[in-house]
Amino acid sequence: DGYCSDAASRLRLLELDRYLATLTPLASSTKALLFGDSSVVQSNDNDYKRQVRRKSIQRIRHRDRLSKYERQSQLSTKQTRSAYHRLITSTNCGRIINVLQGEIAHCTPSQADVLVSDDATTCHIVALRSRLLGSDEGEKMIGTTSSSTVLATMTHIDGPGYEASIRDAVNEHIKHHSAHPKQSHDTEECKENCIDQNNVGSGTIEMSIHIMGGFNDTGGSSIEITDSVLQTFAALSNEYNAYWDSSRRAPRICMTVKTCAVASANDNGTGCPLGRGLAMEVATGNIFLAEIEDGTMHGSVPSSSTPPTAPWNGKVKIAVNGGIPLFHPIPYDSCISAQGPDVALRSVRLWASAFHPHGGKREHRLNIIHQSDRDYLNVEPFFFRPHTAARGMLKCTDEILLQITSTSPKVEKPNFVSKVRESLNFMNGTRSAIVFAGGQPVKFRRVGLNEWVSIS
């Protein structure tokens, strides 16, 4: 019975993968995102659809007969199809909010110009944008998109199980467009709180959903994330429509999946993702493939998150190919970067959840780094400290470290290992009690375009 159930589940995911890759509206938006109007597509749409079907069927038939090594050996980084990613720098895209893996950010056009997330392989990047249209008192509002009526969200999801966080994200949009934005994580309570008694049932919240990430990986991790995300949105849409039909006490919500470049639809034909980074222009809702520039321009003074035991010599030393660093990377009180502030600290959260799981298991919650009612980027406290396993990982060669830390080692970017080392190095050089003094979050305020300064 267990085998039959598993087989049925895999066949269902296979059908979902094929459906998303070949459904005409989604296939068109995927092509527009990945290739635009350029001539880099080396096969026509029919060839591509046949290739997707053939590869998906082969993956299901042979997966159970292959060892893990054999599965990995089938992956190739040779790309027969390519997709152009626009390079995001600290000066070429206005005000940027960069969302790392496991994070989520909400903002309005008055707070940021571009939301962006990068480095997705099996992970999925989800972008939401909503606006309130129309009212019972006058339809002249329809079609307007002032900054007060727009909210944008971006998140970077690394697996199934984030249903609660996605639900909270949708509720955030409802609260933003309602007269009584009372905080609530419960769907029913949010519906009740998001009602203007003087404007009952007025308007429609139009929400666009864009999803990108994953590829035709042999383990099937990508399509499992896709399935989880889409089922959550479908359930939410049904719940809100049913509530509106029965009470009509709140604005109607129209949720539309505009882009779904996922799994096989995001595969270049050789087991490698085409799109790895996604950006959204907050004011217009336009999306495009993006890559965030590495590198940060720092101030000259260590920030409050610098442990007092760490010597300061104005330099940062990182473990390279098995070398153990003398010092950990030192954060600063200000930085100018498209990546945003304290990237090393924010990345440590992923490793902390693995080395120090909450309640004996990993907690599937997205960390909110920015909200529409705040003028700062926020890093909530989380527990971490030096760990012997992390020190052992730092002794590994780059090749071994890649294999043991990535879900898709064959297709990671060249800088993947260096980023892992930076995070592990930071974690081993301090502890959360020092970084989050008194259990308080670390906050940063934007100065100018993309300079961030630490605030108390």
N, C-alpha and C positions, 0 to 999 in steps of 0.2 A: 504494500500500500504506500509506503514511504517513497519507494522508487517511482511509482506511477504518479504520485503527487508532485514529486520533484520534476519529472519529465513534463508533466502538464504545465507546470510553472515556467519551465524553460521554453516550451513551445509558445506559451502566451507572450513571453518577452520577445521571442523571435518575431512573432507576428506584429507586435507593437513597434519593434525596430524597423521592420519593412514598411509598415504603414506610415510612420513618421518620415521616412526617407523618400517615399514616393507620392504621398498625398500632394496634389498639385499646388494648393495655396502655400503650404509649408515648404515644399520643394523650391518654389519660386523665391520665397523670402530667404531661404537658406542660401540659395545661389547668389542672391543679391548681396547678402552679408559677406559671404566667403570670397566671392569673385567680382562683384559689381558688374561693370560692363567691359571689363578687361578681357584680353584674349588668352589668359593663362590657362583656361579650362581646355584640356587637351582631348576631351571626349564629349560627345553630345549628351543631352539629357537621357535619351533612351539607353545609350551604352552605360551611363552611370547607374541608372536604376537597375539594369540587368546585373551589373557588377555587384551592387549592394545585395540583391536577392541571392546571387550565387555564393558570395562570401558568407552571408549570414547562415544559409543552409549548411554550408561546409563546416562552419564553426560548431553548430549544434551536433552534427553527425559525428565529428571526430574529437570533441572536447573530452569525453569520458575515457577515450582510449589513449590519450596522450599524457605523458608525465609532465610535471611542472616545467622541467628543463626543456622538454620538446616543445611545449607551448611557447615558452619565451623565445626559443630559437627561431620560431616562425615569424617573429616580429622583425621588421626591417625599417631602418630610418631613411631608406632611399625613397624620395618623394617623386611620384610621377605627376602629382598635382600640387600646386602651391597656392597659398593665400597671402595677400599683402596685409601686414599689420602696420598701422601708423605708429610711429615712435612718439610716445608721450614724454615731454620734458617739462622742466619746471617753468619754462617760459613760452611754450608754443600753444598751450590750450587753455589759458586762463587759470581760474582757481580749480584745483584738482582735489578730489578725495579718493585716495587709493584704498581699496578694500582687500584685505588679505584673506587667506583661507580660514574659514571658521568665523569670519566677521560679517557684519551687516551695517549699512549706513543709510540714513534717511536725510534728505535735504530738499530745499526749495531753490528756485533760480537765484534768489537773493543771497544764498549761502555758498553756492558753488556753481561752476560752469560745466564741469565734467565729473561724472562718477566712472571709475575704472577699476577693473580687477584683471590680474594676469596670472600666468603660470598654471593654467588648468590642463590636466591630461585626462584622467578619468573624472575629475571634479567637474561640477556644473556651475556656471555663473548665471545668476538669475537677476534680471533687471525689471523693475516695475515702474510705471509712470501713470499717474492718475490726475484727472481734472474734473471739476464739478461743472456740469453743463445744464443750462435751463433752469427754470423755476415756475411755480404755479402763478407767480405774480407777473411774469413777463418773459417771453421767450427770446428777448433781445440778447440775453447772456449767451445763448448757444453759439459756439464757435470761438468764444473768447478764451484766452489762455494767459491771463495775467499771473504774475508770480505768486499772488495770494491764493490762486486756485489750482496750483500745480504742486505735486509732491512726487519725488523720484526716490527709488530705493535700489540698492545693489547689494548682492550677497554672493559668497563663494562657498558652495556646499560640497563637502568631501565624502558624502555617503548617504544612504537612506537613514530615516529616523529623525528628520528635522521638521516633522509635521507641526509641532507646537510653535516653533520659531517662524515658520511660514505663515501660520495662522495669525500670530502676533503682528507680522509685517502687514498683512492685509488689514487687520484691525487698526493699525497705525494710520493707514490711508483714510479709513472711515472717520476716525477721530479728527484728522486734519481737516476734513471737509464738513465737519459738523460744528454746531454752535456750542456744544458742551463737550470739549475734549477731555473728559475725565479719564484718568489712567485705568486700564483694565486689561487683564489677559484672558478674560472669559468671553467667548463669542456672544452668548446671550446677553451678558451684562453690558458688553460693548454696544450691542444693538440698542439696548434701552437708553444708554447714556448718550448715544450719538443722535439725539432727536431734538430738534428745535420745535417746541410746542406751537410757536407762532408761524411755522413754515412747514407744517406736516406734509410729508410725502413729496416735497418739492425737489426737482432736479434729478439728474442722473450722474453717478460717479462712473466715469469712463476710465477703465484701467487696462493698459496695454502690458502684456507679459512677453518678455524676451528671454529665451533660454539657450545657452550655448555651452558645449563642453562634451567631453567623452570622445570615444572613438570605437572602432570595432575590435575591442580587446578580447583576447581569447578567454579570459576569466569571466566575462560578462558583467563586470562591475559597473561599466558605464550605463548600460540599459537598465540596470537595477535602480540606479540613482534617478534616471529619467522617469521610470515608472512611479517611484515614490513621490517625486515632485509633481508630476501631472495628476496623479490620483488625489493629492492634497488640494490642488487648485480646483479640480472638478468637484470635490466634496464641498469646498467652501462656496463655490458658485451655486451649487444646488441648495445649500443651506440658506444663503442670503436671498435667493430668488423665492424660495418657499416662504421665508419670513415676510418679504415684501408683499407677496400675493395675499397673505393672510391678514396683514395689519396695515400696510401702506403708510406706516408711521415714520419711515426713514427714506432718504434718497435711494433710488434704485441703483444697483451695482451691475455694471456691464463689464465682465471680465473676458478679454480676448487674447488668446495666444497668437501674437503677431509673428514671432520667430521661434523656431525650434530646431536649431542646428546642433543636433546631439547624436551620440552613438555612431551608427554607420553613416548617417548623413553628414557627419563631421570628420569622416575618415578619408584619407588621401588615396585609398586603394591598396596600401601596403601595410596597414596596421599602425597608422600614425595620425594623430589629430591634425586637422587643418587649422582650425581656430583655437587659439590658446588664451587670448585675452580679449575682453569686451569692454567697450566704453560707451557711455550714453551722454549726449548733450542734454543737460537738465531742462533748459528752456524750450528746446524744439522737440525733444524725444528721439532725435536721430541717433542711431547706433552704428558702430563700426568696430572692426577688429583693431586691437591696440596692443602695444608692447611698452612697458614702462622702463624708462631709462634707468640704468643702474647708477649708483653714485650719489653722494650727498655732500653739500657744502655746509660745514658746521660752524658754529660759534666757537669761541676759545675757552669757555668755562664749562666744566662738568656740571651736569644737572643734579637735581636732588636725588635722582635714582642711582647715582654713582656710589657704590659702596665705599665707606671710609677706609677699608683695608686695601683698596686697590691703589697702587702707585700711579701717579699721574706724570706722564712725560710728554704729553701732547701727541702720542702716537697710539695706534691701535694694532695689536698683534693678533693674527688669526691663525689657527691651526691649519696647516697645509699638508695634505697627503700623509696623514698619520702623525704629524708633529704635534706635540702638546704645547699650547701657548703659555707664556709666562703671565700674561695679563688677559683679562676678558675685554671685549669691545666696550669702550666707555661712551655712554650717551652724553649728550650736551644739552645746554639750556635752550639752544635754538638750532634750527636746521633749515636749509633751503633744498627741497627735493620734491620730485614728482611722486616719490614713494611715500612721502608723509613722515611724520615724526616717530622715533623710537621703534623702527621696524623690527630690530632684533628682539626687543622686549615683547612686542605683540606676537612675534612668531614663536616665542618660547611657550606661549599658552598651549599650542598643539602638543609639544613634548611634555609639558607638565601634566596634561591630561592623561598621557600614556604612562609616565613614570609615577605619578601620584594621582591615580584615579579617584574620583569623588564617590565615596560610599562603596568602593570596590569595583566600580564599573565606570566607563566613560560616560560623561553627561553630554547628551546631544542637544546643546543649546548654542545658538549663534550669539557672539558677543557684539552688542550694539556699541559702535564707536562714535556715531554722530546722529543727532536727532534734530528735527525741524524747529524745536523750541529752545535750542541751545546754540550758543555761538562758539563752541569749543569742541575739540576732539577728545574723547574720553576713553581711557583704558582702565576698566574695572579691575579690582584686585583679584588675584588668583594665587594659589599656593604653589611654590616651587622652592627647591634648594638643590645644592650639588648632589649628584647621584653617581654611584660607582659604575652603573651601566652606561651612563652618558660618557664618562671618562674612558671606558673601554671602547666605546664607539669612536671616540676621537682618535684612538690609536690605530684604527683600521685604515687601510689604504682607500683612496678615492673610489676604486672599483668596487670593493667590498661594501663600503658605506652606502654607495648607490644602490646596491642590490638589497640591502637590509632595511632601507628607509623609504623606498619608493614603491608604489603600487604598479608602476609602469616604467621600470628602469631603462628599457630600451629606447624610450622616446622622450626622456627628460631633456631640458635645456642644459647647455654646457655649464651654466652657473649654479645648477641645482645643488651639487655637493658643497660648494663654498657657502651657500646659504644655510645648509644644514649645519655645517661646522660653526658658522657664526652664531646660530641659535643655541647649539649645545654648549659652545664656549661661554656664551653669556650666562646660561643657566648654571654652569659649574663655577662661575666666578662670583656669584652673589646669591642672595636668597630673597624671597618675597617680603619678609619682614622689614628688610632695608629699603627695597624699591618702593613698596607701598607702606610708607611710614604711618603708623597709627591705623592701618587698615583703610586708608584713604585712596581713592583712584588717582591716577596720574593724568593731568589735563594739559592740553595744548591749545593755544589760541592762534589763529591765522593772522599774520602781519603781511600786508601787501598781497601779492599773488600766492606764492607757495612757500613762504617762510613761516615756520611754526615756533612759537616760544612757549616754554614751560610756565604754567601758572599754578598758584597754590589753591 
